[in-house]
Amino acid sequence: MTPRTDSAPSLSPTAAAVADAPRSELLQSVVDVARAIFGAEASSVFLLDEEADELVFQAVSGQGEEFLVGRRFPAGRGIAGWVATSGEPMVVDDLSADPSFDRSLAESTAYVPNALMAAPLISDSRVLGVLEVLDPSPQARSGVRELDLLAMFARQAAAALRVITPERVREAEQRAASGTGALEGARREDALKLLGSLERLLRGVG
């Protein structure tokens, strides 16, 4: 069954700005950890913008991190688009032989990988985006177990992300309006602890 991708509540500029810093920190941690665990040349997180029907580079580690964040492409394009639509993880050892690989899209990012692994960020049956690792080590993409690990990591990252956005952001707006700060303290720490726990788990079994 394809996970639902219903639109998140719209955010005011104040709430979006308030939420952006902890979200960016969380997503950068996600791609840095994924790249390290899977021995990849690069890792990236795309978040789904349902309104525009686009995937947006939100965090990048390795190749392309200097200029890719913020770039958009149609949500149906390439392997990331397939993963976002299907809600299923995917590993491809030879992208040159895979018809779902959009080479022109990859070339536009100035880095064309030979292999990749991708998993959807799903929370409460809702696709939030896609986590990709590009050119992971051969050992990391050698079997179903490794893809399951990436999918588990992506699920945990999505759970942490949902602590921050989108449902909690309206609280952020209220806190910002009252001058008490937003998305700091316990909720933000809980999100990062979730990610840290999974990192330790993956490093222990990887």
Secondary structure, DSSP 8 states (H G I E B T S, - for coil): ---B--------HHHHHHHHHHHHHHHHHHHHHHHHHTT-SEEEEEEEETTTTEEEEEEEEETTTTT-TT-EEETTSHHHHHHHHH---EEES-GGG-TT--HHHHHHTT---S-EEEEEEEETTEEEEEEEEES--TTTTSSHHHHHHHHHHHHHHHHHHHHHSSTTHHHHHHHHHHTS-SS-THHHHHHHHHHHHHHHHHHHH-
